[in-house]
Amino acid sequence: MLATIAVVLAAVACAVAALALRRTTTRPGGEGVDALPEDVHGLRQEVAALKAESVDALRHLSVVRYDAFGDVGGHLSWSLAVLDDSGHGVVLTSIHGRSEARTYAKSISSWSCEQQLSPEEEEAIEHARP
C-alpha cells in the first residue's frame, strides 16, 4: 500500500516537473528560447542602472565602541561612520561620561575630514572603507 502511494506521488512530481520545464522554454507571446539574448541584454542594462544609482547610497557602515574615560567602563562611547562608495558621508560620535553624554557629527568627504578626527573616528572610517 505504501509503495503504491509513493509511486503515485512520484508520477505526479514528474508531471509537475514536465509542465514547469515546458513553461520555461516557451514564453506567453509564443516566443521560445530565441528571445533569451534580448532578455539578458535588458537585465544587464537594469543591473548597470541599479549599480549607478547605488554609488551615492550610504552603505558602508562601521561602529567602534570604546571607553572615553578611564573611570567609565562598558564601552558606552562609540563612533559610527556612514559613507558611500566615494567616501562621502558622516561620522557620528557619542562620548559617554559618568554624568552626561555628548554627541558630535563630522562631515566626511573623500574619506577625510576638515575637522580633526579622534583615533576612534579614524578607525571607524577605515573599517567602513570597502
N, C-alpha and C positions, 0 to 999 in steps of 0.2 A: 504494500500500500504506500509506504513512504517513498519507495523507489519510483513509483508511478507519479507521485506528486512532484518529485524532483525532475523527472523527465518533462513533465508538462511545463513547469516553471522555466526550464532550460529552453524549451521551444518558444515560449513567449518572449524570453530575453533575446533570442536570436531574431525573432520577428521585429522587435523594437529596434534592435541594432541595425537591421536591414533598412527600416524606414528612416532612421537617423542618417545613415550613410547616403541614402537617396536624396534626402533634403539638403545635405551639404554639397552634393555635386550638381544640383540644379537650383537655379535662382527663381524667385517668383515671376520675373519677366520672361522666363523661358531661356534665359542665358545659362550657359554651362560654366565650366571651369575656365573657359576662354576669357571671361571678364575679370579674372583674378588679377592680372597685372594692373589694370586700371584701379582696382580697389586698393592694391598695395601702394600704388603711387599716391592715391588720395590719403591713405593712412600716414604715409611718410610726411606728406605736407602738413597734416594735422599735428603730428608729433613735433615737427620743426616749429610750428607756430606756438605750441604749448611750451617748448623749451625757450623760445624767445620771450614769451610772457613771464616765465618764471625767473628770469635773470634778476629782476628787481624785487623778487619775493624775499622777505626776511625769513630765511630758512636755515641759517647757520646759528645755532644756539649753543651756549656754554655757560655753566654756573660753577663758580668757585666759592666754596664756603670756608670760613676761617674764623679765628678768634682775633678780633681787632685789638683787644686789650688783654693784658696778662691776667687780670683779676676776674675776667668773664669767660667762662668756658662754654662748651656745647656747640661750637662753630655756628653761632647765630648770625654773624655778619656774612654778607655774600655780595658777589659781583656777578652780574648777568650780562653777557654780550649777545646781542640780537643783530645779525648782519645779513646782507645779501651777498651774491656771488662776487661783487666788486669790492667788498669790504666796507660798504656804506651802511650805517645804522646807528645804534646807540649802545652805551654801556650804562647799566643801572647798578648802583651800589647802595647797600644799606649797611650802615655801621651801627652795631648794637652795643650799647654801653649798659652799665648796671642800672641806670635810672631813665635812660632815653635811647631812642634810635633815630638816626638821621639818614635820609635818602638823597642820593645825588644822581643826576643824569648827565652824561657827557656824549656829545655827538662824535661819531666816528666817520671818517672819510678816507677811503683807500687804505684801510687797515691801520690808520694812525689818528691821533687826536691833537688838536691845537693846545688843549689844556694838558697839564702834567697828569699822567696816569699812575695809579698805585701799582705795585708789583702784582697784586691780585687782579686788577683790571687788565693789565697787560697779559697775564696768564689766561684770563677768560677769553680775550681776543685771539690769542694763539690757539687755544683749544677749539675755537669756533671756526678757524681757518680750515678750508677743505684740504 
